[in-house]
Amino acid sequence: MVINEKHTKEKKTIMETNQKTHKLSNQALGSIMMALQESLLNELDIVPILRGFELVETTDGLMVSNPPTVRVSNEKKITEQDLLNMVK
């Protein structure tokens, strides 16, 4: 119950200061899911990928202008540097 009260107070504070809220577009959610899948499959940290995302505000919500790509034709193991390069 304490957590809900704290969350409600924080939400009211945001609304009172007229801060703009954003929602993720389906494309941004897909980009997060692709990054998560690659990180899990290769046992690598997802944080550098998410930090590298460049978000753009659209009418559909926030979109990732540099989504990760998935390599399917190469059997070579994907490294953490490969994942970092995906968001450059």
C-alpha positions, 0 to 999 in steps of 0.5 A: 500500500505504501508503494501505491501511495508514493507512486500516486504522489509522484504522479501528482507532482509530475502533473502539477509541474506540467511536465510532458509525458511520452509513450513508446511507439510500437516500433520503439517497443519492437526495438527494445524487444530486439535488443533484449533478445540479442542480449539474452541469446548472447548473454550480454548486457542490454544497458549500453544498447538502450543508452545508445537509443536515439528517440524521436517524438512522433504522433505515434509515440517515441520512435528509435531512430537507430534501432538494432539490427539482427544478423541472420546470415553469419554463424559468428557469435555476436560480441558486446562490441557488435551490440554497441555498434548496432546503435551507432 
